[in-house]
Amino acid sequence: MRPSASFAAVAAAALFSASAFAQTTSPPTTPPPTTITRAATATFTAVSDCHPHGTVQFCMAGTAEYEVVGATRTEQMEPQYTGCHPHGAEIFCLKANGDEVELVGDRPSEDEHDHEHGDEHDENHDHNAEATSGERNCHFHAGVEHCVGGAEEEATCARTDREYNKGLRVGLLFVILATSAFGVFCPILLSKFTRMSQKNILFVVLKQFGTGVILSTAFIHLFTHAALMFGNDCLGELDYEGTTAAVFLAGLFLSFLVDYVGARIVLRRKGALAPSDAESPAPTHTEAKAATPASAASSSDHGGEHLHPHSGGEDKLNALVLEAGIIFHSLLIGITLVVAGDSFFKILFVVILFHQMFEGLALGTCIAALPSSAASYLYKFGMAAAFALVTPVGMAIGIGVLDQFNGNDPSTLIAIGTLDALSAGILAWVGMVEMLARDWMQGSLLHAGPIRSAVGLGSLVLGMALMSLLGKWA
């Protein structure tokens, strides 16, 4: 029996080895799976709704999304591709110019694609969230809140209900009154009680600082505010894109017209209207030679002002035009300040405080420069008082309509935008022609020494710079 057992054991071992060999050497019973991309089996002929994700472009064919190989942000991405056709396991489509682009099989799943581009989206989301929470710069223009930076909230044209601290607004009305009065009366009182002439260096500083303030107010504050009003989404798209500039030009032209007609009237009253060119006889050589020394002396004595003579009546008219432009603007400033939300009211109040003081200095300097023959001190005080009162009057109007005011109402936007642009044109004419050009191109500063010229230029630039800086908030 022992040999039989040994034989059986040997046979069993042999059968086990043969079976193991057969398992390792026999071919598989099923063929390996074949990978077929969707692009190879696609039957579409065009892809559309093309859009970028980062620097990669994707297009849609039905519900499937395909990556466009080669299209990046550095070149023009086309909105669609046509003539799509397969080449083996790949598929190509045609651009508008006939070139081919390759499509990679549609994205496996939305989750996988989101994971692939997750870093970029997460980074953008974090940036937007940060901007929304702390980097948005919001300010009010006539009760309309404008925000720069961060994620924009859904715009609404309905009136926004806010809690207003009316007591604070009433109290600060008198602070604005005192500040405006200080700015406008200061130059007038200095000229009255100190007999400060226009040749005094302090008067030059105040006048040139005021010129810079007026120019900056026209272009940085008023023109920008008008553009914001006319560009408000609640007003809709304007048929004429140059509305702001057109109204600005109208204000400038009206100022010129008033100045020109006023000068003609003043000259006619004096009987000094020059004859026309056809009626004016040409001077003889002897007359011209004799007139030359006198003209030179006149130029030397009067600092070149004979190039553009101004009488007291013209100066008075120019001061009235300047005040008209400032009063329109100051009335709107009072309303704008009051209807601003409490979140920005205190900041805007400080800005408007300096704004009115600087503007008062500019106007007060022009009023103080009026000769006594054209305007008495009582008349000058009346002009100054009108400026000092107009902003508080605007604030009082704003307080009265605080619970009904809607800065997004189309009629309100048109009215404020028109007055802002019109005032900008008026102040631009007065600032550039009657103040800047008259002092520097036709006045005493044309022949001033280097120190006086440097002080005047520095004051001019300082006025423009400070008022432009305030334009960031108001």
C-alpha positions as CSV (number, residue, x, y, z in Angstrom):
1,M,0.0,0.0,0.0
2,R,2.9,2.4,0.6
3,P,4.0,2.4,-3.1
4,S,0.5,3.1,-4.2
5,A,0.3,6.1,-1.9
6,S,3.6,7.5,-3.1
7,F,2.4,7.1,-6.7
8,A,-0.8,8.9,-5.9
9,A,1.0,11.7,-4.3
10,V,3.4,12.1,-7.3
11,A,0.4,12.1,-9.7
12,A,-1.4,14.7,-7.7
13,A,1.6,17.0,-7.7
14,A,2.0,16.6,-11.4
15,L,-1.6,17.5,-12.1
16,F,-1.3,20.6,-9.9
17,S,1.8,21.8,-11.7
18,A,0.2,21.3,-15.1
19,S,-2.9,23.2,-14.1
20,A,-0.8,26.2,-12.8
21,F,1.2,26.2,-16.0
22,A,-1.9,26.2,-18.1
23,Q,-3.3,29.2,-16.1
24,T,-0.1,31.3,-16.7
25,T,0.4,30.6,-20.4
26,S,-3.1,30.4,-21.8
27,P,-4.4,33.5,-23.6
28,P,-7.3,35.5,-21.9
29,T,-10.7,34.3,-22.7
30,T,-12.0,38.0,-23.3
31,P,-10.5,40.7,-25.5
32,P,-9.1,43.9,-23.7
33,P,-11.4,46.9,-23.7
34,T,-10.9,49.4,-26.5
35,T,-10.8,53.2,-25.5
36,I,-13.0,55.3,-27.9
37,T,-13.2,59.0,-27.2
38,R,-16.5,60.8,-27.6
39,A,-15.0,63.1,-30.1
40,A,-14.3,60.2,-32.4
41,T,-17.9,59.0,-32.3
42,A,-19.4,62.5,-32.4
43,T,-21.9,63.2,-35.2
44,F,-22.2,66.9,-34.7
45,T,-21.0,69.3,-37.4
46,A,-20.5,72.5,-35.4
47,V,-19.9,73.6,-31.8
48,S,-21.1,76.9,-30.4
49,D,-21.4,78.8,-27.1
50,C,-17.6,78.9,-26.9
51,H,-16.3,80.4,-23.6
52,P,-13.0,80.6,-21.8
53,H,-12.0,79.0,-18.5
54,G,-8.7,80.5,-17.5
55,T,-6.6,80.3,-20.6
56,V,-8.5,77.4,-22.1
57,Q,-11.5,77.7,-24.4
58,F,-14.5,75.3,-24.3
59,C,-17.4,74.9,-26.7
60,M,-20.7,73.2,-26.5
61,A,-22.2,70.6,-28.8
62,G,-25.6,69.9,-27.4
63,T,-25.1,69.1,-23.7
64,A,-21.5,68.0,-24.1
65,E,-18.6,70.4,-23.6
66,Y,-15.3,70.1,-25.6
67,E,-11.9,71.7,-25.1
68,V,-10.5,73.6,-28.1
69,V,-6.8,72.8,-28.5
70,G,-4.6,75.8,-29.2
71,A,-7.1,78.6,-28.5
72,T,-5.8,80.8,-25.6
73,R,-6.5,84.2,-24.2
74,T,-3.6,85.6,-26.1
75,E,-5.3,85.1,-29.4
76,Q,-8.9,85.8,-30.6
77,M,-11.2,83.1,-29.4
78,E,-14.1,82.6,-31.9
79,P,-17.7,82.2,-30.6
80,Q,-18.2,79.0,-32.7
81,Y,-16.6,76.5,-35.0
82,T,-18.2,74.8,-38.0
83,G,-17.4,71.9,-40.4
84,C,-16.6,69.5,-37.6
85,H,-15.3,66.1,-38.9
86,P,-13.5,63.1,-37.4
87,H,-10.0,61.9,-38.3
88,G,-9.6,58.4,-36.7
89,A,-9.8,58.9,-32.9
90,E,-9.7,62.7,-33.2
91,I,-12.1,65.4,-34.4
92,F,-11.4,68.7,-36.0
93,C,-13.5,71.8,-36.7
94,L,-12.9,74.8,-39.0
95,K,-12.3,78.4,-37.9
96,A,-13.8,81.3,-39.8
97,N,-10.6,81.7,-41.9
98,G,-10.6,78.0,-42.8
99,D,-7.9,76.8,-40.3
100,E,-8.5,73.7,-38.3
101,V,-8.7,73.4,-34.6
102,E,-8.7,70.1,-32.7
103,L,-11.4,69.2,-30.1
104,V,-10.6,67.1,-27.1
105,G,-13.4,64.7,-25.9
106,D,-16.1,66.3,-23.8
107,R,-15.5,66.9,-20.1
108,P,-16.1,63.7,-18.0
109,S,-18.2,65.5,-15.4
110,E,-18.9,68.9,-14.1
111,D,-17.3,68.1,-10.8
112,E,-14.0,67.0,-12.4
113,H,-13.9,70.1,-14.5
114,D,-14.6,72.3,-11.5
115,H,-11.7,70.5,-9.7
116,E,-9.4,71.0,-12.7
117,H,-10.1,74.8,-12.7
118,G,-10.8,75.0,-9.0
119,D,-7.7,76.9,-8.0
120,E,-8.4,79.8,-10.4
121,H,-12.1,80.0,-9.4
122,D,-11.4,79.8,-5.7
123,E,-8.8,82.5,-6.1
124,N,-11.2,84.8,-7.9
125,H,-14.0,84.0,-5.5
126,D,-11.7,84.8,-2.5
127,H,-10.6,88.1,-4.1
128,N,-14.2,89.1,-4.9
129,A,-15.3,88.2,-1.4
130,E,-12.5,90.3,0.1
131,A,-13.3,93.2,-2.2
132,T,-16.9,93.0,-1.3
133,S,-16.2,92.9,2.4
134,G,-13.5,95.5,2.7
135,E,-12.2,97.0,-0.6
136,R,-15.4,98.6,-2.1
137,N,-15.1,102.3,-2.4
138,C,-18.7,103.7,-2.2
139,H,-19.8,107.3,-2.2
140,F,-23.0,109.2,-2.9
141,H,-23.9,111.6,-5.7
142,A,-27.3,113.3,-5.2
143,G,-28.5,110.4,-3.1
144,V,-27.3,107.7,-5.6
145,E,-24.7,105.4,-4.1
146,H,-21.8,104.6,-6.5
147,C,-19.4,101.8,-5.6
148,V,-16.1,101.0,-7.2
149,G,-14.3,97.6,-6.8
150,G,-15.6,94.3,-5.4
151,A,-18.7,92.4,-6.6
152,E,-21.4,94.7,-7.8
153,E,-24.8,94.2,-6.2
154,E,-28.0,94.1,-8.2
155,A,-28.9,97.6,-9.2
156,T,-32.3,98.9,-8.4
157,C,-34.0,102.2,-9.4
158,A,-36.5,102.3,-6.6
159,R,-36.0,104.7,-3.7
160,T,-33.9,103.2,-1.0
161,D,-35.3,103.5,2.5
162,R,-32.6,104.6,5.0
163,E,-32.4,105.7,8.6
164,Y,-31.3,109.4,8.6
165,N,-30.0,111.3,11.6
166,K,-31.9,114.5,10.9
167,G,-30.8,116.2,14.1
168,L,-27.1,115.9,13.0
169,R,-27.9,117.3,9.6
170,V,-29.7,120.3,11.0
171,G,-26.8,121.1,13.4
172,L,-24.2,120.8,10.7
173,L,-26.1,123.1,8.4
174,F,-24.9,126.0,10.6
175,V,-21.3,124.7,10.5
176,I,-21.4,124.8,6.7
177,L,-22.9,128.3,6.9
178,A,-20.1,129.6,9.1
179,T,-17.4,127.9,7.0
180,S,-18.7,129.3,3.7
181,A,-19.0,132.7,5.2
182,F,-15.4,132.6,6.5
183,G,-14.1,131.6,3.1
184,V,-15.9,134.3,1.0
185,F,-15.8,137.2,3.5
186,C,-12.1,136.8,4.4
187,P,-10.6,138.3,1.3
188,I,-13.2,141.1,1.2
189,L,-12.5,142.1,4.9
190,L,-8.8,141.9,4.3
191,S,-9.0,144.3,1.4
192,K,-11.3,146.7,3.3
193,F,-9.5,146.9,6.7
194,T,-5.9,146.4,5.6
195,R,-6.1,148.3,2.3
196,M,-4.5,145.3,0.6
197,S,-4.0,146.0,-3.1
198,Q,-3.9,143.5,-5.9
199,K,-0.1,143.9,-6.0
200,N,0.3,142.5,-2.6
201,I,1.9,139.0,-2.6
202,L,-0.8,137.6,-0.3
203,F,-3.5,138.8,-2.7
204,V,-1.6,137.0,-5.5
205,V,-1.5,133.8,-3.5
206,L,-5.3,133.9,-2.7
207,K,-6.3,134.8,-6.2
208,Q,-4.2,132.1,-7.9
209,F,-5.2,129.5,-5.4
210,G,-8.8,130.5,-6.1
211,T,-8.2,130.1,-9.9
212,G,-7.0,126.6,-9.4
213,V,-10.0,125.8,-7.2
214,I,-12.4,127.0,-9.9
215,L,-10.7,125.1,-12.7
216,S,-10.7,121.9,-10.7
217,T,-14.3,122.3,-9.6
218,A,-15.4,122.7,-13.3
219,F,-13.6,119.7,-14.6
220,I,-13.0,117.3,-11.7
221,H,-16.2,117.8,-9.7
222,L,-19.0,119.2,-11.9
223,F,-18.2,117.5,-15.3
224,T,-17.6,114.2,-13.6
225,H,-20.8,114.4,-11.6
226,A,-22.8,115.3,-14.7
227,A,-21.3,112.3,-16.5
228,L,-22.4,110.0,-13.6
229,M,-25.9,111.4,-13.7
230,F,-26.3,110.9,-17.5
231,G,-24.6,107.5,-17.4
232,N,-26.9,106.1,-14.7
233,D,-28.5,102.8,-15.7
234,C,-31.9,104.0,-14.4
235,L,-31.9,106.7,-17.0
236,G,-31.4,104.2,-19.8
237,E,-29.0,104.5,-22.8
238,L,-28.9,108.0,-24.1
239,D,-29.5,108.4,-27.9
240,Y,-26.8,111.1,-27.9
241,E,-23.6,110.0,-26.2
242,G,-22.1,113.4,-26.0
243,T,-24.9,114.9,-23.8
244,T,-22.6,115.8,-20.9
245,A,-20.1,117.6,-23.2
246,A,-22.9,119.3,-25.2
247,V,-24.5,120.8,-22.1
248,F,-21.0,121.8,-20.8
249,L,-20.4,123.5,-24.2
250,A,-23.7,125.3,-23.9
251,G,-22.7,126.7,-20.4
252,L,-19.4,127.8,-21.8
253,F,-21.0,129.5,-24.8
254,L,-23.6,131.3,-22.7
255,S,-20.8,132.6,-20.4
256,F,-18.9,133.9,-23.5
257,L,-22.1,135.5,-24.8
258,V,-22.8,137.3,-21.5
259,D,-19.2,138.5,-21.3
260,Y,-19.2,139.7,-24.9
261,V,-22.6,141.5,-24.8
262,G,-21.8,143.0,-21.5
263,A,-18.5,144.4,-22.8
264,R,-20.2,145.9,-25.8
265,I,-22.8,147.5,-23.6
266,V,-20.2,149.0,-21.3
267,L,-18.2,150.4,-24.2
268,R,-21.3,151.8,-25.9
269,R,-22.2,153.7,-22.7
270,K,-18.8,155.2,-22.7
271,G,-19.0,156.0,-26.4
272,A,-15.8,154.1,-26.9
273,L,-17.0,151.5,-29.5
274,A,-14.3,151.4,-32.2
275,P,-15.3,151.9,-35.8
276,S,-15.3,148.9,-38.1
277,D,-12.1,148.0,-40.0
278,A,-13.6,149.5,-43.2
279,E,-14.3,152.8,-41.4
280,S,-11.0,153.0,-39.5
281,P,-8.3,154.9,-41.5
282,A,-4.9,153.3,-41.5
283,P,-2.4,155.3,-39.4
284,T,0.4,157.1,-41.3
285,H,4.0,156.2,-40.7
286,T,4.5,159.3,-38.6
287,E,1.5,158.6,-36.4
288,A,2.6,155.0,-35.9
289,K,6.1,156.1,-35.0
290,A,4.8,158.7,-32.5
291,A,2.4,156.2,-31.0
292,T,5.0,153.5,-30.4
293,P,6.7,155.1,-27.4
294,A,3.5,155.9,-25.7
295,S,2.2,152.4,-26.2
296,A,5.4,151.0,-24.8
297,A,5.1,153.2,-21.7
298,S,1.5,152.3,-21.2
299,S,2.4,148.6,-21.4
300,S,5.2,149.1,-18.9
301,D,3.1,151.1,-16.5
302,H,0.0,148.8,-16.5
303,G,1.6,145.4,-16.9
304,G,0.2,144.7,-20.3
305,E,-3.4,145.1,-19.3
306,H,-4.0,147.4,-22.3
307,L,-4.0,144.2,-24.4
308,H,-7.4,143.4,-23.0
309,P,-8.9,146.4,-21.3
310,H,-11.5,145.7,-18.6
311,S,-13.7,148.4,-17.0
312,G,-15.2,148.2,-13.6
313,G,-18.6,147.3,-15.2
314,E,-17.0,144.3,-17.0
315,D,-15.3,143.1,-13.9
316,K,-18.6,143.3,-12.0
317,L,-20.3,141.3,-14.8
318,N,-17.6,138.7,-14.7
319,A,-17.9,138.3,-11.0
320,L,-21.7,137.9,-11.3
321,V,-21.2,135.1,-14.0
322,L,-18.8,133.4,-11.7
323,E,-21.1,133.6,-8.7
324,A,-24.0,132.2,-10.8
325,G,-22.0,129.1,-11.7
326,I,-20.9,128.6,-8.2
327,I,-24.4,129.1,-6.7
328,F,-26.0,126.5,-9.0
329,H,-23.3,124.1,-7.9
330,S,-23.5,124.9,-4.2
331,L,-27.2,124.5,-4.2
332,L,-26.8,120.9,-5.5
333,I,-24.0,120.3,-3.1
334,G,-26.3,121.1,-0.2
335,I,-28.9,118.6,-1.4
336,T,-26.3,116.0,-2.2
337,L,-24.8,116.2,1.3
338,V,-28.1,115.8,3.1
339,V,-29.5,112.9,1.1
340,A,-26.3,110.8,1.5
341,G,-26.7,107.8,3.8
342,D,-25.4,108.0,7.3
343,S,-22.6,105.5,6.5
344,F,-21.0,108.1,4.3
345,F,-22.5,111.4,5.6
346,K,-19.7,112.3,8.0
347,I,-16.9,111.8,5.5
348,L,-18.8,113.7,2.8
349,F,-19.5,116.5,5.3
350,V,-15.8,117.0,6.0
351,V,-15.0,117.0,2.3
352,I,-17.8,119.5,1.5
353,L,-16.6,121.7,4.4
354,F,-13.2,122.2,2.8
355,H,-14.8,122.4,-0.7
356,Q,-17.0,125.3,0.3
357,M,-14.2,127.1,2.1
358,F,-11.9,126.9,-0.9
359,E,-14.6,127.9,-3.3
360,G,-15.5,130.8,-1.0
361,L,-11.9,132.0,-1.0
362,A,-11.9,131.9,-4.8
363,L,-15.1,133.9,-5.1
364,G,-14.3,136.3,-2.3
365,T,-11.0,137.1,-3.9
366,C,-12.7,138.0,-7.2
367,I,-15.3,140.1,-5.4
368,A,-12.6,141.9,-3.4
369,A,-10.8,142.8,-6.6
370,L,-13.8,144.8,-7.9
371,P,-12.9,148.5,-8.0
372,S,-14.9,150.6,-5.6
373,S,-16.2,152.6,-8.5
374,A,-18.0,149.6,-9.8
375,A,-19.2,147.9,-6.6
376,S,-19.5,149.4,-3.1
377,Y,-18.6,147.3,-0.1
378,L,-22.3,146.9,0.7
379,Y,-22.8,145.3,-2.8
380,K,-19.7,143.1,-2.2
381,F,-21.1,141.9,1.1
382,G,-24.4,141.1,-0.6
383,M,-22.7,138.9,-3.2
384,A,-20.7,137.2,-0.4
385,A,-23.8,136.6,1.7
386,A,-25.6,135.0,-1.3
387,F,-22.8,132.4,-1.6
388,A,-22.6,131.8,2.2
389,L,-26.4,131.1,2.3
390,V,-26.9,129.0,-0.8
391,T,-25.4,125.7,0.5
392,P,-27.4,125.8,3.8
393,V,-30.5,126.5,1.7
394,G,-29.8,123.4,-0.4
395,M,-29.3,121.4,2.8
396,A,-32.6,122.7,4.2
397,I,-34.4,121.6,0.9
398,G,-32.7,118.2,1.2
399,I,-33.9,117.8,4.8
400,G,-37.4,118.7,3.8
401,V,-37.6,116.0,1.0
402,L,-35.4,113.4,2.7
403,D,-38.1,110.8,3.1
404,Q,-39.3,111.2,-0.5
405,F,-36.1,111.8,-2.4
406,N,-35.1,109.3,-5.0
407,G,-31.8,110.0,-6.7
408,N,-32.4,107.3,-9.3
409,D,-35.6,108.9,-10.6
410,P,-35.0,109.8,-14.3
411,S,-36.3,113.3,-14.0
412,T,-34.0,113.9,-11.0
413,L,-31.0,112.5,-12.9
414,I,-31.7,114.8,-15.9
415,A,-32.2,117.9,-13.8
416,I,-29.0,117.4,-11.6
417,G,-26.9,116.3,-14.6
418,T,-28.0,119.3,-16.6
419,L,-27.3,121.8,-13.9
420,D,-23.9,120.2,-13.1
421,A,-22.8,120.3,-16.7
422,L,-24.1,123.8,-17.2
423,S,-22.2,125.0,-14.1
424,A,-19.1,123.2,-15.3
425,G,-19.2,125.2,-18.6
426,I,-19.7,128.5,-16.8
427,L,-16.8,127.9,-14.3
428,A,-14.6,126.7,-17.1
429,W,-15.0,129.9,-19.1
430,V,-14.6,132.1,-16.1
431,G,-11.6,130.2,-14.7
432,M,-9.7,129.9,-18.0
433,V,-10.5,133.2,-19.7
434,E,-11.4,135.7,-17.0
435,M,-9.0,134.4,-14.3
436,L,-6.2,132.3,-15.7
437,A,-5.6,134.0,-19.1
438,R,-6.4,137.5,-17.8
439,D,-3.8,137.3,-15.0
440,W,-1.0,135.4,-16.8
441,M,-1.4,136.3,-20.5
442,Q,-2.8,139.9,-20.3
443,G,-2.2,141.0,-16.7
444,S,0.6,141.9,-14.3
445,L,1.9,138.4,-14.0
446,L,3.0,138.4,-17.6
447,H,5.8,140.8,-16.6
448,A,6.3,139.6,-13.0
449,G,9.6,138.7,-11.6
450,P,10.7,135.1,-11.1
451,I,9.8,135.0,-7.4
452,R,6.4,136.4,-7.9
453,S,5.7,134.1,-10.8
454,A,6.9,131.1,-8.9
455,V,4.7,131.9,-5.9
456,G,1.7,132.5,-8.3
457,L,2.2,129.2,-10.1
458,G,2.7,127.3,-6.9
459,S,-0.6,128.7,-5.5
460,L,-2.4,127.9,-8.8
461,V,-1.1,124.3,-8.7
462,L,-1.9,123.9,-5.0
463,G,-5.5,125.0,-5.6
464,M,-6.0,122.6,-8.4
465,A,-4.3,119.7,-6.5
466,L,-6.3,120.1,-3.3
467,M,-9.6,120.5,-5.1
468,S,-8.8,117.5,-7.3
469,L,-8.0,115.4,-4.2
470,L,-11.4,116.2,-2.8
471,G,-12.9,114.9,-6.0
472,K,-12.2,111.4,-4.8
473,W,-15.0,111.7,-2.3
474,A,-17.3,114.4,-3.6
